[in-house]
Amino acid sequence: MSILLQGTQFKKRLMPLLFPVLLAGCTNLFGSDFDQTLKRDANASSDFYMNKIAQTQELEDQQTYKLLAARVLVTENKIAQAESLLAELNLKELTPEQLLDKSLIDAQISAVKQHNSQAESQLKLINLAELSSSQTARYYEVSARISENRNQFIDAVKARIKIDSSLTDVQRKQENIDRTWALLRKTNKATINITSAEGDASLGGWLALAKAYNDNLSQPAQLSEALQNWKSAYPTHSATYLFPTELKSLSNFQQTQVNKVVLLLPLSGDAQLLGSTIKSGFDNAKGDTNNEIQVDVIDTMTTDIPTAIEQAKQSGARAMVGPLLKNNVDVVLSNPASIQGLNVLALNSTPNAKAVNQLCYYGLAPEDEAESAANKMWNDGIHSPLVMVPQSDLGQRTASAFTVRWQQLSGSDANIRFYNQAQDIALALEEGASKQAEAMYIVALSEQLGEIKSVIDNVNPQLKLYASSRSNSSNNTPEYRLQMNGLQFSDIPFFKETDSEQYKNIEMKTNGDYSLMRLYAMGADAWLLINQFNELRQVPGYSVSGLTGKLSAGPNCNIDRDMTWFQYQDGNINTIKN
């Protein structure tokens, strides 16, 4: 017994001495294999890896964490931070595994920055045989990005098919399938029809799915059946096992059937002109041919929103258009359960807008124009835009929407400047802001734009100018149109139909006021949208051509408008062809 006790006491005395040695041994053991982490997915946030860099003493492990952090920073669209972190690495101190991983990150950054030839050259230096499955997926991710940058969408799809074969994680496979489908949705229909699968069963399945979708998009009821037939024809395809997310809702699609609509508008008080103009457009679009659909109208200036909703339900209506005023839209959002059983097309959006079942938001939002401007400038080859917006809610919303879209397109921030008066813009230009930019997008009234254009002509006459519809007024004179020569602006497509009977009719009813004409067109399109409500909500890519633009449902069922671009040329206003 005493021997046992002595042994136990000896172990107790020995363990404190051995524990640090054992721990050090474990650290070395794990550390020697730690750079193998680079061969696997980086699932944590960049902040996690940045913290690990500060906590780690071993140089080799610090370098591994820097590579992991840089990799994630790129996916978080923080390119400059990723590049800064990579610049800290001493190439002579990197292990072969670390050098290999860095080469993948370098190629990825080049692709994100649209340096396609450079990214391609960097990929050629990488030996695919040395890559793990995770790294192989990253390799083809870069390849897909290069092809997408060049609008070679079929090549990008082929790269994503290779990514799919390297993935085992279900979530990542679903994300890749969704991105593959998004590429096919962007691909020209004719290109899909003439592309040969060349014996590639997976590509053949994707092309067949895209063709089934395109051929039946205008008839959603048939589309649902066509997709089911595709699944039967391709039972082992990856997209059959993990169907593209945006197509899943089509399995329970029901065509819109409207028997009664309740229209909620301000028809008295300060907002009466707005409400009555929208109502006129709505009534005109309904016309006399839809007498079987009853329309009840409620004045939201005399009836509160909860009461109006209750009246709509009691009347047997299943569709509601409105309200228009933001505070009333917020009332609806404060109690989403109150609109259960109704298809609701709100005629405005607010900062509180969120996804609510059977609720869509439609209006002449500045976000649509800002996103359209970002797309237009990018497609025109502009890479350093200057954005001038008023210091107001309108300006903040415009700046935010432009910035988000520009980051998606370029991976970098746009140069945003706010102004209180036109002189602020003139000062910024004279201080040299325009010399750092290739083009400027301006949100300003026509009177302000005239002053701004005069300054630009003196400071930087080569600067390309883009503007919002805010500057397009019926009061603009022939002299103003000459002064704006070369400037491009966005507006609703209805303004290119100036010779049509419909245009002349609406012009007469609104006394030619462009602001009222836009509201009239909005009312007409509200009728169109409420009669295609289910199609817009449930069928991805479904769109209708209205007076205010090509209309489709975006995130949270915000109705997106595809804007039309015009240009002043020698005193005339010409439509720019896409």
Beta strands, then each sheet from edge to edge (+ up, - down):
strand 1: 260-265
strand 2: 294-299
strand 3: 319-321
strand 4: 343-346
strand 5: 359-361
strand 6: 385-390
strand 7: 415-419
strand 8: 439-442
strand 9: 464-467
strand 10: 488-491
strand 11: 543-546
strand 12: 549-553
strand 13: 559-562
strand 14: 564-569
strand 15: 572-575
sheet 1: 2+ 1+ 3+ 4+ 5+
sheet 2: 7+ 6+ 8+ 9+ 10+ 14- 15+
sheet 3: 11+ 12- 13+
end
